[in-house]
């Protein structure tokens, strides 16, 4: 799994940071990509990458502020032009479907693929054989959601050498064992799958929060997360100002990660007031509370591999 940040700024684009967009690449897991928020010029950011919009099967919108949705009509249109014909599902708050459908209709935009909408409410919003996704409303100035993506446990690795030592021949019987089925050999010997298959591997948990001030809901949604993506629009000197705008500081994001027992924290959605020379101190303030804190940047890619973020 990879996180590719396409926009990490707050409110409006700056020279250093575009508005909010995060691509979660699940190509190894399910051969899909999921886009979280789609601020203005997201498709322009994609042009500088090898990302293929047609591989995006789901879009998750946290809330209806412009810096999180104004890139959607263009992205949806370009997906058609670039050969996208697979269905696309958009998850988001009430009103998102109306806005998109009216925009597409008034601009006479024709899509070459089916578009499906899921109006997000708190609780389980999606589940398949590989993932569950839950949403929870945060505390912003408009309805805004955070998403918790949990990968289901992965099947244990088949211990081929051990199976062959017990007399299992090459062929379909090995596949049955890998799928957890006990087998009977021609000589009548029973081989139990648990004896030749390693224990299941725990899947990852990724929490992506929309805009929010420091709140218990953010902590609960992030409990035990391997990776927490949290907004940090302000710094520790402007805590009261941050709360008045429904935003959080770098220090508050670190407290959420600490209290939730997360493994890694990625600070996202930074105000343009923070210039490049401000960022070392900005990061250090958060790391004093939660050492495993990293800063996001436009076009930064983080890879989850062997239970580590690299």
Secondary structure, DSSP 8 states (H G I E B T S, - for coil): -EEEEEE-BSSS--SS--SSEEEEEEHHHHSEEEEEEE-TTHHHHHTTSS--GGGEEEEE-----HHHHTTHHHHHHHHHHTT--S-EEEEE-TTHHHHHHHHHHHTT---SS-EEEEE--SEEEEE-SSEEEEEEE--SSS--EEEEEEE--B---B-HHHHHHTT--SSHHHHHHHTT--EE-TTS-EE-HHHHB---B---EEEE--S--S-HHHHHHTTT-SEEEEE--B-GGGHHHHHHTT--BHHHHHHHHHHHT-SEEEEE-B-TTS-GGGHHHHHHHHHTT-SSEEE--TT-EEEEETTEE-
